Amino acid sequence: MSESPNDIDSNSPQDATTIPTVLEADPNDSDYDEETESLKPDISDYIKQYGRTYHRYKQGSYPFPNDPRELERLDEQFEIFMLLSEGRLHFSPTLFPTAILDVGTGTGTWAIEMGERYPDATVTGTDLSPCQPFEVPPNVCFEIDDASEDDWARDLGSFDLIHSSMMLGSFESFRKFVRTSYKYLKPDNGWLECWELDPTARCDDNTVRSDSPFQEWEDLLHEAAEEKLDPPRPIRYAHRISSYMRNAGFVDVEELKYKLPINSWPGDPKLKELGRRWGEMMLEGMSGFTYKLLGQEGFGWPRHEIEVRLALVRKSMKDRNQHAYQNLHVVWGRRPSTEQEPRIRRQLEQKKREREARRRTLASLGAAVDSSAHTGPASARS
């Protein structure tokens, strides 16, 4: 099922730290310009469609390509994130980890970097596609696996850190992924850390129009992912992850929110370069993001109609008079100790009952107002 606004905890703590708080434009810039499976031959015999290739294992579970062009884009995306975070591979304060899981590992770059940084840890990367390199550190391994399943065929409570990044379109419910991750983390010191993009175009100075072709494109992708794919695979969930973690029982939940400029419009040199690279990366990935969602699996548009729409989107993205950015949410939380878990569960159940009581009260008030509006005052009926 798709994500529901009711999943949001109305009692969540203060907002995430946003970096930077406000983006400023360059004043001199006026340019418009199933269980884990071993690798089998049929798994690497990729599906060819729209001139791209897609995963064979659990065919159709992920709507984006896996060809060399996409893998290069994923590596560039990782480099941008490292620039953004100043080289931080993770923010969760895990100490001396021995077991790390990278879900949706892609090219495996993060897993390999973690293997080199923590040579005493075993790092496992999982993905639907066997697109990772063969030569890796001895403590790193890659497996074909579907993290949308309830059973990951691993020992419960066995990981110090579970990591995900850019899983848009991967899960029917990201909330379910958070809950599944919880049971595979070590009690007391097991951390879940998610780096997830909210693709909605935003701005701080009202320069992005609601009818911007870029925003209309993103709205179409969202609608297709939520309403056309079977099952739905949402792409807008990043802003809810901290709430999902708290409602699943995680403690010490923290969140950073990074602003990613969509082109080189910022005045700050670092952000200008960041925006240039992020914009170019988005342009490179645009067709791959779009074909399945607007094509046969989604709205059913013919390819030439998709290309016409993308031409408008590309032009919109390059307009530096629109000071657009997207938010990258980095969220991490810890599984509490087995002694703490019963108390936390009771607190969560109490909050759930309170929310349900408030909803019932509001529903009753709404019904009373509707009834009064239909019957009118007694004097009017006499």
RAZITA-V535977 format. One record per helix or strand. SS is the DSSP state (a for helix, b for strand). FROM is the first residue (numbers start at 1). TO is the last residue. If there is no record, write none. Layout:
# RAZITA-V535977
ss = (SS/SS)
from = (FROM/FROM)
to = (TO/TO)
This chain:
# RAZITA-V535977
ss = (a/b/b/b/b/b/a/b/a/b/b/b/b/a/b/b/a/a/b/b/a/a/b/a/a)
from = (5/17/25/37/47/52/68/99/109/122/140/159/161/174/185/190/213/238/250/266/269/303/325/338/378)
to = (7/19/25/37/49/54/84/103/117/127/144/159/165/184/185/202/228/248/261/266/294/317/335/375/381)
